[in-house]
Amino acid sequence: MKINRINWLAGALGTVAALFLTPATAAEKVRLAQNLSPISGVSIIAKEKGFFDRQGLDVQVSNFTSGKQCLQTVMGGGADIATTAEAPTTAAAMAKEPIAFLARTEYSELKTLVAKKADVAAIQDLKGKRIAFTAGTGSEVYTHALLKKAGLTEKDVKLVNLRPQDMAAALASGSIDAFNTWEPHVSNARRALADKVALVDTQGTYAETFNIVLTRDYLNKNGETVSKFLRALVEADTWIKANRNEAIAVVAKAVGLPEAELAAIWDDYVYEVVLDQRTLDVLKSHAEWRLETGNAPEGATLPDFRTVIDPEPLRAIDPERVKI
């Protein structure tokens, strides 16, 4: 009898222990291809402040230096969701790749940094200069728009295709006179080259959007996971607006930019998880640029971006964020 009681007690204790030691439901894994830059501020905050975790998501981030690389990684099966600009998005849409555009999370203007010795005081002074850009990204579109605004053509300058992270070194070595790109590469170069470089006033030339894009197949098979992902982004967007200083600190640390330098340009970034007319207008104008300049597949036509954009996941979370 005594032995039976002991066995019963051991069994009961084992059952109780099992209840306490049973692991919680495993978080859903999501692979995010992210441009590690302030333009990805919403997804950076969602990751660093635990908004993805709160939605039951284990978001594994792979960082890249351009949205083009991010979307290519998704299309190649190396990630599930990309943060990317309109340039890779329109390229994919015009190539009839099965993508789904879920939200715009940010927009900001691209910039031009020049070597002071190049004597470029205004955009018209870029004539005859060697200008770096990144092909297939918003940098290329910005460069085209900038030359047009200056009354120049590509024949009036020498264009050099470089990765954003290689532009500062090229400017320092004298192999280029200027470069056109996004932050934080401009601020990084200004910090490294100090009084040897200067910004040219190009405000109003081209504002690049940053967006959430994935494959249609992934969306169809993982609708609830995608909804959780978007919900975390919406929470991050709200948090950014309510916690400006802390948001700057978190993003600055994540992208490796001094906090004071990011604070100085923070208002350049307009963070908002939405689908609006700006989203459609930028996609359409960018696709028109591709057709005009021959940067589109042979036989390509202007896509109907309302068939590329899927507003339903965001609308289900917050209808007021869908304005198209």
C-alpha positions as CSV (number, residue, x, y, z in Angstrom):
1,M,0.0,0.0,0.0
2,K,2.8,2.4,1.0
3,I,4.6,1.7,-2.3
4,N,1.4,2.3,-4.3
5,R,0.9,5.7,-2.5
6,I,4.5,6.6,-3.3
7,N,4.0,5.7,-7.0
8,W,0.7,7.6,-7.1
9,L,2.4,10.7,-5.6
10,A,5.3,10.5,-8.0
11,G,2.9,10.2,-10.9
12,A,0.8,13.1,-9.7
13,L,3.9,15.3,-9.2
14,G,5.1,14.3,-12.7
15,T,1.8,15.4,-14.2
16,V,1.9,18.8,-12.4
17,A,5.5,19.3,-13.5
18,A,4.6,18.5,-17.1
19,L,1.8,21.1,-17.0
20,F,4.3,23.7,-15.9
21,L,7.1,22.6,-18.2
22,T,5.0,22.2,-21.4
23,P,6.4,24.9,-23.8
24,A,4.2,27.6,-25.0
25,T,2.9,27.5,-28.6
26,A,5.9,28.0,-30.8
27,A,6.1,31.4,-32.5
28,E,5.5,31.5,-36.3
29,K,8.7,32.0,-38.2
30,V,8.7,34.8,-40.8
31,R,11.8,35.6,-42.9
32,L,12.1,39.4,-43.5
33,A,14.5,40.8,-46.1
34,Q,15.1,44.3,-44.9
35,N,17.1,47.3,-46.2
36,L,19.1,48.3,-43.1
37,S,18.5,52.0,-43.2
38,P,16.2,54.5,-41.6
39,I,13.8,54.1,-44.5
40,S,13.0,50.7,-42.9
41,G,12.3,52.4,-39.5
42,V,8.8,50.9,-39.1
43,S,10.0,47.3,-39.4
44,I,13.1,48.0,-37.4
45,I,11.0,49.4,-34.5
46,A,8.5,46.4,-34.8
47,K,11.5,44.1,-34.3
48,E,13.5,45.9,-31.7
49,K,10.5,46.9,-29.5
50,G,8.9,43.4,-29.6
51,F,5.8,44.2,-31.6
52,F,6.4,41.1,-33.8
53,D,6.8,39.0,-30.7
54,R,3.6,40.3,-29.2
55,Q,1.8,39.0,-32.4
56,G,3.3,35.5,-31.9
57,L,5.9,36.0,-34.7
58,D,9.5,35.0,-34.7
59,V,10.7,37.4,-37.4
60,Q,14.2,36.5,-38.6
61,V,15.7,39.5,-40.3
62,S,18.3,39.4,-43.2
63,N,19.7,42.9,-43.8
64,F,20.6,44.3,-47.2
65,T,21.7,47.7,-48.6
66,S,18.9,48.1,-51.1
67,G,15.3,47.2,-51.6
68,K,16.2,45.6,-54.9
69,Q,18.3,43.0,-53.1
70,C,15.4,42.5,-50.6
71,L,12.8,41.8,-53.3
72,Q,15.2,39.6,-55.3
73,T,15.7,37.5,-52.1
74,V,12.0,37.1,-51.7
75,M,11.4,36.1,-55.3
76,G,14.3,33.7,-55.1
77,G,12.7,32.0,-52.0
78,G,15.3,33.2,-49.5
79,A,12.8,35.3,-47.6
80,D,9.1,35.7,-47.2
81,I,8.6,39.5,-47.0
82,A,10.6,42.4,-48.3
83,T,10.9,46.0,-47.5
84,T,11.5,47.6,-50.8
85,A,11.1,50.8,-52.9
86,E,8.9,51.4,-55.9
87,A,11.7,50.7,-58.4
88,P,12.1,47.0,-57.7
89,T,8.3,46.8,-57.3
90,T,7.5,48.2,-60.8
91,A,10.3,46.0,-62.3
92,A,8.6,42.9,-60.9
93,A,5.1,44.0,-61.9
94,M,6.2,44.8,-65.4
95,A,7.9,41.4,-65.7
96,K,4.6,39.9,-64.5
97,E,6.1,38.4,-61.4
98,P,3.4,37.3,-58.9
99,I,3.9,39.9,-56.2
100,A,1.5,41.4,-53.7
101,F,2.0,45.0,-52.5
102,L,0.5,45.3,-48.9
103,A,1.4,48.8,-47.6
104,R,3.6,51.8,-47.9
105,T,5.5,52.4,-44.7
106,E,7.6,55.5,-45.4
107,Y,8.7,58.0,-48.0
108,S,11.7,60.4,-48.1
109,E,13.7,62.4,-50.6
110,L,16.9,61.1,-52.1
111,K,20.0,63.4,-52.0
112,T,23.0,64.4,-53.9
113,L,26.4,64.7,-52.3
114,V,29.3,66.3,-54.1
115,A,33.1,66.7,-53.7
116,K,33.7,70.3,-53.0
117,K,36.6,70.3,-55.4
118,A,34.2,69.5,-58.2
119,D,32.7,73.0,-57.9
120,V,29.1,72.0,-57.9
121,A,27.0,74.8,-56.4
122,A,23.7,74.0,-58.2
123,I,22.3,71.1,-60.1
124,Q,23.2,72.7,-63.4
125,D,26.8,72.5,-62.4
126,L,26.6,68.7,-62.7
127,K,27.3,69.0,-66.4
128,G,30.4,67.1,-67.3
129,K,30.7,65.5,-63.9
130,R,31.0,61.8,-62.9
131,I,27.9,60.9,-61.0
132,A,27.3,57.6,-59.1
133,F,23.9,56.0,-58.9
134,T,22.6,52.5,-58.2
135,A,20.9,50.9,-61.2
136,G,17.5,49.3,-60.7
137,T,16.7,51.3,-57.6
138,G,15.1,54.7,-56.8
139,S,18.6,56.2,-57.1
140,E,18.4,55.6,-60.9
141,V,15.0,57.3,-61.2
142,Y,16.1,60.2,-59.0
143,T,19.2,60.6,-61.2
144,H,17.0,60.8,-64.3
145,A,14.6,63.3,-62.7
146,L,17.5,65.4,-61.4
147,L,19.2,65.7,-64.8
148,K,15.8,66.6,-66.4
149,K,15.3,69.2,-63.8
150,A,18.7,70.6,-64.4
151,G,18.1,70.7,-68.2
152,L,20.7,68.0,-68.8
153,T,20.7,64.6,-70.4
154,E,22.7,61.5,-69.6
155,K,25.0,62.5,-72.5
156,D,26.0,65.6,-70.5
157,V,27.4,63.6,-67.6
158,K,29.2,60.3,-66.9
159,L,27.1,57.9,-64.9
160,V,28.7,55.3,-62.8
161,N,26.7,52.4,-61.3
162,L,27.8,51.7,-57.7
163,R,26.4,50.1,-54.6
164,P,25.4,52.7,-52.0
165,Q,28.0,51.5,-49.5
166,D,30.8,52.0,-52.1
167,M,29.9,55.6,-53.0
168,A,31.8,57.4,-50.2
169,A,35.0,55.6,-50.9
170,A,34.7,56.5,-54.6
171,L,34.1,60.1,-53.8
172,A,37.1,60.2,-51.5
173,S,39.3,58.6,-54.1
174,G,38.3,61.1,-56.7
175,S,36.9,58.5,-59.1
176,I,33.5,60.2,-59.0
177,D,32.5,63.8,-58.4
178,A,29.0,63.2,-56.9
179,F,26.6,60.5,-55.9
180,N,22.8,60.2,-55.7
181,T,21.4,57.9,-53.0
182,W,19.4,57.6,-49.8
183,E,20.2,57.8,-46.1
184,P,22.1,56.7,-44.1
185,H,24.8,56.5,-46.9
186,V,24.8,60.3,-47.4
187,S,25.2,61.0,-43.6
188,N,27.9,58.3,-43.4
189,A,29.8,59.9,-46.2
190,R,29.5,63.4,-44.7
191,R,30.8,62.1,-41.4
192,A,33.7,60.4,-43.0
193,L,34.7,63.1,-45.5
194,A,33.7,66.2,-43.4
195,D,34.5,69.5,-45.1
196,K,35.6,67.8,-48.3
197,V,31.9,67.2,-49.4
198,A,28.7,69.2,-49.6
199,L,25.0,68.6,-50.2
200,V,23.4,70.1,-53.3
201,D,19.9,71.5,-52.9
202,T,17.7,69.0,-54.8
203,Q,14.6,69.2,-52.6
204,G,11.4,68.3,-54.3
205,T,13.1,66.3,-57.1
206,Y,12.1,62.8,-56.1
207,A,10.6,61.2,-53.0
208,E,11.2,57.4,-52.8
209,T,8.6,55.3,-51.1
210,F,9.3,52.2,-49.0
211,N,6.9,49.4,-49.0
212,I,6.0,45.9,-47.9
213,V,6.0,43.4,-50.8
214,L,5.8,39.6,-50.9
215,T,4.7,36.9,-53.3
216,R,1.1,36.2,-54.0
217,D,1.6,32.6,-53.2
218,Y,3.0,33.3,-49.7
219,L,0.1,35.7,-49.0
220,N,-2.5,33.1,-50.1
221,K,-1.0,30.4,-48.0
222,N,-0.2,32.5,-44.9
223,G,-3.0,35.1,-44.7
224,E,-3.2,35.1,-40.9
225,T,0.6,35.3,-40.4
226,V,0.6,38.3,-42.8
227,S,-2.1,40.0,-40.9
228,K,-0.1,39.6,-37.7
229,F,2.9,41.0,-39.4
230,L,1.0,44.1,-40.6
231,R,-0.6,44.5,-37.2
232,A,2.8,44.7,-35.7
233,L,3.8,47.4,-38.2
234,V,0.7,49.4,-37.4
235,E,1.6,49.3,-33.7
236,A,5.2,50.3,-34.5
237,D,4.0,53.2,-36.6
238,T,1.8,54.5,-33.7
239,W,4.6,54.0,-31.3
240,I,7.1,56.0,-33.4
241,K,4.8,59.0,-33.5
242,A,4.3,58.9,-29.7
243,N,8.0,58.3,-28.8
244,R,10.1,60.4,-31.2
245,N,13.3,60.5,-29.2
246,E,13.3,56.9,-28.2
247,A,12.5,55.9,-31.8
248,I,15.5,57.9,-33.1
249,A,17.7,56.1,-30.5
250,V,16.5,52.7,-31.5
251,V,16.8,53.2,-35.3
252,A,20.1,54.9,-35.0
253,K,21.6,52.0,-33.0
254,A,20.1,49.5,-35.4
255,V,21.5,51.1,-38.6
256,G,24.9,52.2,-37.0
257,L,24.3,55.9,-37.3
258,P,25.2,58.4,-34.5
259,E,22.0,59.4,-32.7
260,A,22.6,63.1,-33.1
261,E,23.1,62.7,-36.9
262,L,19.9,60.7,-37.3
263,A,18.0,63.3,-35.2
264,A,19.1,66.0,-37.5
265,I,17.5,64.3,-40.5
266,W,14.7,62.4,-38.7
267,D,12.0,64.6,-40.1
268,D,13.1,63.7,-43.6
269,Y,11.4,60.4,-43.1
270,V,7.6,60.3,-43.2
271,Y,6.6,57.0,-41.5
272,E,3.0,55.9,-42.1
273,V,1.6,52.4,-42.7
274,V,-1.0,53.2,-45.4
275,L,-2.2,52.6,-48.9
276,D,-3.1,55.9,-50.5
277,Q,-3.1,57.9,-53.7
278,R,0.7,58.8,-53.2
279,T,1.3,55.0,-53.3
280,L,-0.5,54.6,-56.6
281,D,0.9,57.8,-58.1
282,V,4.5,56.9,-57.4
283,L,4.1,53.4,-58.8
284,K,2.4,54.7,-61.9
285,S,4.9,57.5,-62.6
286,H,7.8,55.1,-62.0
287,A,6.4,52.6,-64.4
288,E,5.9,55.3,-67.0
289,W,9.6,56.3,-66.5
290,R,10.6,52.7,-67.2
291,L,8.6,52.7,-70.5
292,E,9.9,56.1,-71.5
293,T,13.6,55.2,-70.9
294,G,13.5,51.6,-72.0
295,N,14.0,50.2,-68.5
296,A,11.3,47.6,-68.9
297,P,11.0,44.1,-70.4
298,E,10.3,44.0,-74.2
299,G,6.7,44.4,-74.9
300,A,5.8,45.5,-71.4
301,T,2.9,47.8,-70.8
302,L,1.8,50.0,-68.0
303,P,0.5,47.7,-65.2
304,D,-2.8,48.2,-63.5
305,F,-1.3,48.5,-60.0
306,R,-4.7,48.0,-58.4
307,T,-4.2,44.3,-59.3
308,V,-0.8,44.3,-57.7
309,I,-1.8,46.1,-54.5
310,D,-3.9,43.9,-52.1
311,P,-5.6,46.3,-49.7
312,E,-7.6,43.7,-47.8
313,P,-5.1,42.6,-45.1
314,L,-4.5,46.3,-44.1
315,R,-8.2,47.2,-44.4
316,A,-9.1,44.4,-42.0
317,I,-6.7,45.8,-39.4
318,D,-7.5,49.5,-39.8
319,P,-9.9,50.6,-42.6
320,E,-8.8,54.3,-42.2
321,R,-5.3,53.4,-43.4
322,V,-6.6,52.3,-46.8
323,K,-7.4,55.4,-48.9
324,I,-7.5,54.0,-52.4
